[in-house]
Amino acid sequence: MIQTIEAVIDENGKVHLLESVNLPEARRALVTILDEEPVSEVSETALLSEQALAEDWNRPEEDEAWSHLQQVP
């Protein structure tokens, strides 16, 4: 099975996989070097929208709408 795994190659050429890989035995791999900087681990869009979403989500109406999910039997 062919898998695609995101990785970052540092300035010394060392490859750092961004997720773990479990293989039954050694496998060949191809490395494609992209002409772009690595993305940060936190989405900038998520960070920029956090305040606007918090204003919408942190309302009594929202708490009431989702309260059934917090009920303990």
Secondary structure, DSSP 8 states (H G I E B T S, - for coil): ------EEE-TT--EEESS----SS---------SS----SS-HHHHHHHHHHHHHHSSHHHHHHHGGGS---
